[in-house]
Structure formats: C-alpha cells, structure tokens
Amino acid sequence: METQTIEHNILIAERVPPGDRWALVGEKQIHESLTDTLEAYFQKTDTPCHFRLEPLNGKLFAIKEEEEEIVQAPPKKFNIYGDY
C-alpha cells in the first residue's frame, strides 16, 4: 500500500508586542524570547517536533505529521461483452 504524509499546523504561541515576547496559547505567562518560548513548549509537551514561524502574523506553529494510507479506487468494469 502507498502512504502519504499529511502535515497539521497547530498554533502554539502568539507574539505579544512590543519586541520579541511570546505567550503560549492558553497561558498568561509571557516569555522574553522565541527561544524561551520553544523551551517552555518542550517542557510542557515533552514531544519533539518541527516548527513553523509566521513573523508577519506573530504566530508560532508546531507541525504534526501523520501518515495516511492512499486507497486506490478499484478499476472500472464494463459489461459490454458479458465477460463477467
């Protein structure tokens, strides 16, 4: 069977102006740098993952990957000649 990888971007932090201050989603504590924010996320989840940063929107996402099996459609059958 053939599989494909699907990526899900999960919002984990938003920038809190001014400067490079970030807050994890659902928490009030403000971290003074992006590095501190990533460390806080790792301490909270204890799960390694990849990240996507949108600096213009002030958002930080965790990328979760999932393997999905590709289901092939069965070939069409035609009964023009009565073969089946």
DSSP file (Angstrom, degrees, kcal/mol; ACC not computed):
  #  RESIDUE AA STRUCTURE BP1 BP2  ACC     N-H-->O    O-->H-N    N-H-->O    O-->H-N    TCO  KAPPA ALPHA  PHI   PSI    X-CA   Y-CA   Z-CA
    1    1 A M              0   0    0      0, 0.0     2,-0.3     0, 0.0    70,-0.1   0.000 360.0 360.0 360.0 148.7    0.0    0.0    0.0
    2    2 A E  E     -A   70   0A   0     68,-0.5    68,-3.1     2,-0.0     2,-0.3  -0.752 360.0-165.4 -97.6 142.6    1.1    3.5   -0.7
    3    3 A T  E     -A   69   0A   0     -2,-0.3     2,-0.3    66,-0.3    66,-0.2  -0.871   7.0-157.6-125.7 160.6    1.1    6.2    2.0
    4    4 A Q  E     -A   68   0A   0     64,-2.6    64,-2.9    -2,-0.3     2,-0.5  -0.973  20.6-121.6-134.3 151.7    1.3   10.0    2.1
    5    5 A T  E     -A   67   0A   0     -2,-0.3     2,-0.5    62,-0.2    62,-0.2  -0.811  22.9-162.9 -96.5 128.9    2.4   12.3    4.8
    6    6 A I  E     -A   66   0A   0     60,-3.0    60,-2.1    -2,-0.5     2,-0.4  -0.940   7.3-149.0-112.2 131.0   -0.1   15.0    6.0
    7    7 A E  E     -A   65   0A   0     -2,-0.5     2,-0.5    58,-0.2    58,-0.2  -0.835   7.4-165.1-101.5 135.7    1.1   18.0    8.0
    8    8 A H  E     -A   64   0A   0     56,-2.6    56,-2.6    -2,-0.4     2,-0.6  -0.985  11.0-147.9-118.2 124.2   -1.1   19.7   10.5
    9    9 A N  E     -A   63   0A   0     -2,-0.5     2,-0.6    54,-0.2    54,-0.2  -0.832  15.3-167.9 -93.4 118.3   -0.1   23.2   11.8
   10   10 A I  E     -A   62   0A   0     52,-2.8    52,-2.7    -2,-0.6     2,-0.3  -0.931  22.2-125.5-111.3 120.5   -1.1   23.6   15.4
   11   11 A L  E     +A   61   0A   0     -2,-0.6    50,-0.2    50,-0.2     3,-0.1  -0.463  39.0 162.3 -65.3 123.5   -0.9   27.2   16.8
   12   12 A I  E     +     0   0A   0     48,-2.9    13,-2.4     1,-0.3     2,-0.3   0.631  57.7  12.8-117.6 -21.8    1.2   27.0   20.0
   13   13 A A  E     -AB  60  24A   0     47,-1.6    47,-2.4    11,-0.3     2,-0.3  -0.997  53.1-154.3-156.0 154.6    2.2   30.7   20.6
   14   14 A E  E     -AB  59  23A   0      9,-2.2     9,-2.3    -2,-0.3    45,-0.2  -0.972  31.2-107.1-130.1 147.3    1.5   34.3   19.6
   15   15 A R  E     - B   0  22A   0     43,-2.5     7,-0.3    -2,-0.3     5,-0.1  -0.483  24.2-152.6 -73.5 140.5    3.8   37.3   19.8
   16   16 A V        -     0   0    0      5,-3.6     5,-0.5    -2,-0.2    -1,-0.0  -0.941  36.2 -98.7-115.0 107.1    3.0   39.9   22.5
   17   17 A P  S    S+     0   0    0      0, 0.0     2,-0.1     0, 0.0     3,-0.1  -0.262  89.5  57.0 -63.9 154.8    4.1   43.4   21.4
   18   18 A P  S    S-     0   0    0      0, 0.0    -2,-0.1     0, 0.0     3,-0.1   0.591 111.4 -29.1 -88.7 159.1    6.5   45.1   21.9
   19   19 A G  S    S-     0   0    0      1,-0.2     2,-0.9    -2,-0.1    -3,-0.1  -0.307 108.5 -26.7  80.1-156.9    9.5   43.2   20.8
   20   20 A D  S    S+     0   0    0     12,-0.2     2,-0.4    -5,-0.1    -1,-0.2  -0.454  85.9 135.8 -98.3  57.8   10.2   39.5   20.7
   21   21 A R        -     0   0    0     -2,-0.9    -5,-3.6    -5,-0.5     2,-0.3  -0.886  30.4-172.4-109.6 139.7    7.9   38.5   23.5
   22   22 A W  E     -BC  15  31A   0      9,-2.4     9,-3.7    -2,-0.4     2,-0.4  -0.933  14.4-158.8-133.9 151.4    5.7   35.4   23.2
   23   23 A A  E     -BC  14  30A   0     -9,-2.3    -9,-2.2    -2,-0.3     7,-0.1  -0.999  24.8-122.8-130.5 131.7    2.9   33.7   25.1
   24   24 A L  E >   -B   13   0A   0      5,-0.5     3,-2.0    -2,-0.4   -11,-0.3  -0.418  44.7 -91.0 -66.7 147.6    1.9   30.1   24.7
   25   25 A V  T 3  S+     0   0    0    -13,-2.4    -1,-0.1     1,-0.3     3,-0.1  -0.396 113.1  16.0 -62.4 130.0   -1.7   29.6   23.7
   26   26 A G  T 3  S+     0   0    0      1,-0.3     2,-0.3    -2,-0.1    -1,-0.3   0.477 109.3  97.2  85.3   3.4   -3.9   29.2   26.8
   27   27 A E    <   -     0   0    0     -3,-2.0    -1,-0.3     2,-0.1     0, 0.0  -0.920  59.1-153.9-124.6 151.6   -1.3   30.7   29.2
   28   28 A K        +     0   0    0     -2,-0.3     2,-0.1    -3,-0.1    -1,-0.1   0.633  63.3 107.5 -95.5 -16.7   -0.8   34.1   30.6
   29   29 A Q        -     0   0    0      1,-0.1    -5,-0.5    -5,-0.0     2,-0.5  -0.424  61.3-145.1 -67.1 133.6    3.0   33.9   31.2
   30   30 A I  E     -C   23   0A   0     -7,-0.1     2,-0.4    -2,-0.1    -7,-0.2  -0.881   6.1-148.6-103.9 128.3    5.0   36.0   28.7
   31   31 A H  E     -C   22   0A   0     -9,-3.7    -9,-2.4    -2,-0.5     6,-0.1  -0.780  11.8-136.8 -97.4 140.5    8.4   34.6   27.6
   32   32 A E  S    S+     0   0    0     -2,-0.4     2,-0.3   -11,-0.2   -12,-0.2   0.528  79.8  18.3 -79.4  -7.1   11.0   37.2   26.7
   33   33 A S  S  > S-     0   0    0    -11,-0.1     4,-1.8     1,-0.1   -11,-0.2  -0.978  76.3-109.4-154.6 165.9   12.3   35.4   23.5
   34   34 A L  H  > S+     0   0    0     -2,-0.3     4,-2.5     2,-0.2     5,-0.2   0.874 118.4  55.5 -64.8 -37.6   11.4   32.9   20.9
   35   35 A T  H  > S+     0   0    0      1,-0.2     4,-2.3     2,-0.2    -1,-0.2   0.914 107.2  48.6 -62.4 -43.6   14.0   30.5   22.3
   36   36 A D  H  > S+     0   0    0      2,-0.2     4,-2.3     1,-0.2    -1,-0.2   0.878 110.9  52.0 -62.7 -37.4   12.4   30.7   25.8
   37   37 A T  H  X S+     0   0    0     -4,-1.8     4,-2.2     2,-0.2    -2,-0.2   0.918 109.5  48.1 -65.6 -44.6    9.0   30.1   24.3
   38   38 A L  H  X S+     0   0    0     -4,-2.5     4,-2.5     1,-0.2    -2,-0.2   0.904 111.6  50.7 -63.0 -40.8   10.2   27.0   22.4
   39   39 A E  H  X S+     0   0    0     -4,-2.3     4,-2.4     1,-0.2    -2,-0.2   0.904 109.4  50.6 -63.4 -41.0   11.8   25.7   25.6
   40   40 A A  H  X S+     0   0    0     -4,-2.3     4,-1.9     2,-0.2    -1,-0.2   0.885 110.2  50.3 -63.8 -38.3    8.6   26.2   27.6
   41   41 A Y  H  X S+     0   0    0     -4,-2.2     4,-2.6     2,-0.2     5,-0.4   0.921 110.7  48.7 -65.7 -43.3    6.7   24.3   24.9
   42   42 A F  H  X S+     0   0    0     -4,-2.5     4,-2.6     1,-0.2    -2,-0.2   0.899 111.6  49.7 -63.2 -40.0    9.1   21.4   25.1
   43   43 A Q  H  < S+     0   0    0     -4,-2.4    -1,-0.2     1,-0.2    -2,-0.2   0.865 114.2  46.4 -64.9 -35.3    8.9   21.4   28.9
   44   44 A K  H  < S+     0   0    0     -4,-1.9    -2,-0.2    -5,-0.2    -1,-0.2   0.905 128.2  22.0 -73.9 -42.9    5.1   21.4   28.6
   45   45 A T  H  < S-     0   0    0     -4,-2.6    -3,-0.2    -5,-0.1    -2,-0.2   0.760  78.3-151.5-100.9 -28.3    4.7   18.7   26.0
   46   46 A D     <  +     0   0    0     -4,-2.6    -4,-0.1    -5,-0.4    -3,-0.1   0.846  57.3 123.0  55.8  36.2    7.9   16.7   26.1
   47   47 A T        -     0   0    0     -6,-0.2     2,-0.2    -5,-0.1    -1,-0.2  -0.987  59.9-134.5-130.3 122.3    7.5   15.9   22.4
   48   48 A P        +     0   0    0      0, 0.0     2,-0.3     0, 0.0    -6,-0.0  -0.536  42.1 144.6 -73.7 140.7   10.0   16.6   19.7
   49   49 A C        -     0   0    0     -2,-0.2     2,-0.2    15,-0.1    15,-0.1  -0.960  46.7 -94.1-160.6 174.6    8.5   18.2   16.6
   50   50 A H  E     -D   63   0A   0     13,-0.9    13,-2.9    -2,-0.3     2,-0.3  -0.592  36.5-143.6 -94.8 161.3    9.2   20.7   13.8
   51   51 A F  E     -D   62   0A   0     11,-0.2     2,-0.4    -2,-0.2    11,-0.2  -0.907   9.2-155.8-128.4 154.6    8.0   24.3   13.9
   52   52 A R  E     -D   61   0A   0      9,-2.4     9,-3.1    -2,-0.3     2,-0.5  -0.999  13.5-159.4-128.7 128.9    6.7   26.9   11.5
   53   53 A L  E     -D   60   0A   0     -2,-0.4     7,-0.2     7,-0.2    -2,-0.0  -0.921  11.4-169.4-112.1 130.6    7.1   30.6   12.3
   54   54 A E  E >>> +D   59   0A   0      5,-2.8     5,-1.8    -2,-0.5     4,-1.3  -0.825  10.6 178.4-113.2  87.9    4.9   33.4   10.7
   55   55 A P  T 345S+     0   0    0      0, 0.0    -1,-0.1     0, 0.0     5,-0.0   0.832  77.0  54.0 -64.9 -33.1    6.8   36.5   11.8
   56   56 A L  T 345S+     0   0    0      1,-0.2    -2,-0.0     2,-0.1     0, 0.0   0.821 117.1  37.5 -71.1 -29.0    4.5   39.0   10.0
   57   57 A N  T <45S-     0   0    0     -3,-0.5    -1,-0.2     2,-0.1   -42,-0.1   0.544 107.5-125.8 -95.8  -9.3    1.4   37.5   11.7
   58   58 A G  T  <5 +     0   0    0     -4,-1.3   -43,-2.5     1,-0.2     2,-0.4   0.893  63.4 133.5  67.8  40.7    3.2   36.9   15.0
   59   59 A K  E   < -AD  14  54A   0     -5,-1.8    -5,-2.8   -45,-0.2     2,-0.4  -0.949  41.5-160.4-128.4 146.4    2.3   33.2   15.2
   60   60 A L  E     -AD  13  53A   0    -47,-2.4   -48,-2.9    -2,-0.4   -47,-1.6  -0.993  14.7-168.5-125.1 128.6    4.3   30.1   16.0
   61   61 A F  E     -AD  11  52A   0     -9,-3.1    -9,-2.4    -2,-0.4     2,-0.4  -0.889  18.0-139.7-119.0 146.5    3.0   26.7   14.9
   62   62 A A  E     -AD  10  51A   0    -52,-2.7   -52,-2.8    -2,-0.3     2,-0.7  -0.884  23.4-137.4 -96.8 136.6    4.0   23.1   15.8
   63   63 A I  E     -AD   9  50A   0    -13,-2.9   -13,-0.9    -2,-0.4     2,-0.5  -0.863  18.5-169.6 -99.7 116.9    4.0   20.8   12.8
   64   64 A K  E     -A    8   0A   0    -56,-2.6   -56,-2.6    -2,-0.7     2,-0.4  -0.915   9.4-151.9-105.4 128.9    2.5   17.4   13.5
   65   65 A E  E     -A    7   0A   0     -2,-0.5     2,-0.4   -58,-0.2   -58,-0.2  -0.801  11.9-174.2-105.4 144.3    2.9   14.8   10.8
   66   66 A E  E     -A    6   0A   0    -60,-2.1   -60,-3.0    -2,-0.4     2,-0.5  -1.000  20.2-134.6-138.4 132.8    0.5   11.9   10.1
   67   67 A E  E     -A    5   0A   0     -2,-0.4     2,-0.4   -62,-0.2   -62,-0.2  -0.755  24.4-170.3 -87.9 130.0    0.9    9.0    7.7
   68   68 A E  E     -A    4   0A   0    -64,-2.9   -64,-2.6    -2,-0.5     2,-0.3  -0.977  20.7-125.8-124.3 135.3   -2.3    8.3    5.7
   69   69 A E  E     -A    3   0A   0     -2,-0.4     2,-0.6   -66,-0.2   -66,-0.3  -0.612  21.3-132.3 -79.7 132.8   -2.8    5.3    3.5
   70   70 A I  E     -A    2   0A   0    -68,-3.1     2,-0.6    -2,-0.3   -68,-0.5  -0.770  17.4-149.1 -88.0 119.3   -3.8    6.1    0.0
   71   71 A V        -     0   0    0     -2,-0.6     2,-0.3   -70,-0.1   -68,-0.0  -0.798  10.1-143.0 -92.7 119.6   -6.8    3.9   -1.0
   72   72 A Q        -     0   0    0     -2,-0.6    -2,-0.0     1,-0.1    -1,-0.0  -0.633  17.6-119.9 -82.2 136.7   -6.8    3.1   -4.7
   73   73 A A        -     0   0    0     -2,-0.3     3,-0.1     1,-0.1    -1,-0.1  -0.534  35.2-106.5 -71.6 139.4  -10.2    3.0   -6.4
   74   74 A P        -     0   0    0      0, 0.0    -1,-0.1     0, 0.0     3,-0.1  -0.358  43.9 -94.5 -65.2 149.0  -10.9   -0.4   -7.9
   75   75 A P        -     0   0    0      0, 0.0     2,-0.1     0, 0.0    -3,-0.0  -0.317  45.5-101.6 -64.4 147.1  -10.7   -0.4  -11.7
   76   76 A K        -     0   0    0     -3,-0.1     2,-0.4     1,-0.0    -3,-0.0  -0.388  32.3-147.3 -68.0 144.4  -13.9    0.1  -13.6
   77   77 A K        -     0   0    0     -3,-0.1     2,-0.4    -2,-0.1    -1,-0.0  -0.943   8.6-160.4-114.3 137.0  -15.6   -3.0  -15.0
   78   78 A F        -     0   0    0     -2,-0.4     5,-0.3     1,-0.0     3,-0.3  -0.929  12.0-161.6-117.5 141.6  -17.6   -2.9  -18.2
   79   79 A N        +     0   0    0     -2,-0.4     3,-0.2     1,-0.2    -1,-0.0  -0.121  51.5 122.5-112.0  34.6  -20.2   -5.4  -19.2
   80   80 A I  S    S+     0   0    0      1,-0.2    -1,-0.2     2,-0.1     0, 0.0   0.901  87.2  28.2 -63.7 -40.0  -20.3   -4.6  -22.9
   81   81 A Y  S    S-     0   0    0     -3,-0.3    -1,-0.2     0, 0.0    -2,-0.1   0.375 108.6-114.9-105.3   3.3  -19.4   -8.2  -24.0
   82   82 A G        +     0   0    0     -3,-0.2    -3,-0.1     1,-0.1    -2,-0.1   0.835  65.0 146.0  69.6  32.7  -20.8  -10.0  -21.0
   83   83 A D              0   0    0     -5,-0.3    -4,-0.1     1,-0.2    -1,-0.1   0.646 360.0 360.0 -79.3 -14.9  -17.4  -11.2  -19.8
   84   84 A Y              0   0    0     -6,-0.1    -1,-0.2     0, 0.0    -5,-0.1   0.445 360.0 360.0-130.2 360.0  -18.1  -11.1  -16.1
